[in-house]
Amino acid sequence: MQVEIVVENGQIVDATGLQYPSGDRRSSYISQQAIPMLIDLTLQAQSADGIPRIGGATYTSNGWKSSLAAALRNI
């Protein structure tokens, strides 16, 4: 999982999943469902810690949170 964020005036204003689980049809489907929710949660929470795990998409959720935390450390 790789997340890209756009930060303006100290606020996350956009987030994108650049790389995500898509090795098979099930993983691809889960990612397509979870990523829009993770983007919304990111914009609301403004941190990785404030994002809950999405049921049925644990791997994607955990990967998103980890990548988001790394991106936030690099700004």
Phi, psi and omega in degrees: 000133175225127182247137173246135179237154172244125182242129176230129180052039177079005181243140173287120181251347178201150176216144182221140172271107181280318176229138183207162181302121180207024185293336177218175185298322181294313179298318179297317179297313180300314180298318181296329178279320187280323187299316176301323177292319180294324176297311179300316179296323178297315181293328178284314187281328182061019176198163177285327183295332183275003183262120178284159175286139179268123180302133181085354180225043184300313181299314179295316180298312181296319178296319178299310182299318180295315180292321178297316179300319179295318179297320180292328177292335185267007179261000000 
